[in-house]
Structures are given as structure tokens and as C-alpha cells.
Amino acid sequence: MRNGPLAVVGASVLWGTAGTAGLLVSADSVALAAARLVVGGTVLAIFAGVGVKKAIRPGLLLAAVAVAAYQLCFFAAVGRTGVAIGTVVAIGSGPVFTGLLSWVLHGRRPSGRWTVATTAAICGCAALIVGGGAQAGGEVVSGVLLALLGGLLYAFYAVTAARAIGQGAESNAVMGVLFGGAAVIMAPVLVVSGVGWIGEPRGLVAVLYLGLGTTALSYFLYGRGLRTTPVATAATLALAEPAVAALLGLVVLGERLAPVSIAGLVLLALSLLAVAVPERELESLP
């Protein structure tokens, strides 16, 4: 399990850069999400090669639909609530739904340490938002509900992928099915949304980075991490994403963090460390 959590954290760091990269272009958020999935999903499917055919099963195909639906729910949510609130609700609810689904569907009851660390991590995410003074629009309720649905969809495809990998399927093939399928679903969305902006240098650079870096490479790492990391633990480690996004806003975009936000980052970091360190190593600490 030593390298598994590191791979998941690496994926989360890449996910956390997506928002900043998206600021390079003025494309519609749905078109940007569709382009990201089409590029990244195609690369993951090609990389998996013939293994994709062997990994195809009804559960994974349904999870591929969840991958595409998650993107649409997420961007619809942030359009109603604002980026900060929508992101934290969707990503923060993911570990809770993942732990519950793992328990209900597969009988894998989360550990006490996971419960405490996940609760603390979600509180850390909330502190980031409170300290940022995020203001939501008039469609808060529908936006929060969409964000919660997004968190549930994320949990579903994460648990389904972990289940397939745990049963012996290659992680690369599983990710190829999930995101290759999502790419097929989102291709018409991209066409309808318009692709002219991709011809601009900034648009092309943004799409390539979002597709290759924050999708293909990140989910390659995430799949590797799921080989040895319980999916509930991986979902909690993925909460590194909003922390990275906040730090990039501070360093790259010149945003400022209030003291409560800094405290939230510290709490989040400690929570992720508690989840990432194996039990035996914790027992050996003085």
C-alpha cells in the first residue's frame, strides 16, 4: 500500500490544476469539460489497447455513463452556486458516498480512522470556503443538489472501477473503458457546443493539458493507486484537489487566504496524512 496512496495524491494534485488551466480560455464550461474528456478518454483507451475489450462489462459501461454525467452535473452545479461552493460540495461529498457505497454494495465497512480523517478533511474544505467568503447565486438549492448528485456519481464510478480492479482486471484497461466510453458519449456534446475555440493557441494548449495531464495521466495514476489502496481511502485522499486549487489561486492568481482558510488547509493536510500513512507505520510512531 506504500505507493498506492502516493499515486492517488499525484492524481489529485493534477486534478487541482484543472481550474487554473481552464482560465486560459473563455470557452463554455460544458464545451471545455467535453473536450477534456474526449482527449483524455481517447488517450486512455488507446493506451489500454486490446485490454479494453477484455475489460468491457455491463457495470463498467454504466460507470462510463456516470463519468460523463458527473462532468455535466459538476459544471452545472458550479454555474449555479459558484466554483468554490460547487467544487467543495461535489468533491467533499465524494468520500462519504464512496465509503457508504463500498459498505452497502460490497460489505467493506470503513475504518474508524477513515471516518475521523474524512470528517476532518471535509471540515477543512468547508473552512477554505468560509474563509474565502464565497457568495452563491439565487439557484443555490438546485446547484447544491446537482453537486451532491455529482459526488454520488463520482463515488459510483470509483467503487465500480475499484471492484473491477480488485477482481483482476488491469487498471489501465478499466480506465480505458470508463473514459473511452465517456469520450464517446461526450463527443456529440463537444460538437454541439462548438469547437472553433480549440483552434486558438491558448485553447489548444488548455485542452491538451486538461486532456493529457488532468485526465489521462491523472486517471492512469488513480487506477494504479486503486490496485493497493481501498477506494474509500482513495476518495478521501482525492480531497487534496481543492487544497491544490486554493494554493494555485494564492500563488498564480494572486488570491488571498483568510486565517480560517489557512487553518482549513492545515487541517486538510493533516487529515490526508492520517489516511495515507499505513496503520503499521502509525503504530511505530512515538
URDA-V964577 format. One record per run of one state. SS is the DSSP state (a for helix, b for strand, c for the rest). FROM is the first residue (numbers start at 1). LEN is the number of residues. If there is no record, write none. Layout:
ss:SS from:FROM len:LEN
ss:SS from:FROM len:LEN
//
This chain:
ss:c from:1 len:1
ss:a from:2 len:15
ss:c from:17 len:1
ss:a from:18 len:5
ss:c from:23 len:6
ss:a from:29 len:20
ss:c from:49 len:2
ss:a from:51 len:5
ss:c from:56 len:2
ss:a from:58 len:24
ss:c from:82 len:1
ss:a from:83 len:24
ss:c from:107 len:5
ss:a from:112 len:21
ss:c from:133 len:7
ss:a from:140 len:27
ss:c from:167 len:4
ss:a from:171 len:23
ss:c from:194 len:2
ss:a from:196 len:4
ss:c from:200 len:1
ss:a from:201 len:26
ss:c from:227 len:4
ss:a from:231 len:7
ss:c from:238 len:2
ss:a from:240 len:12
ss:c from:252 len:7
ss:a from:259 len:18
ss:c from:277 len:2
ss:a from:279 len:6
ss:c from:285 len:2
//
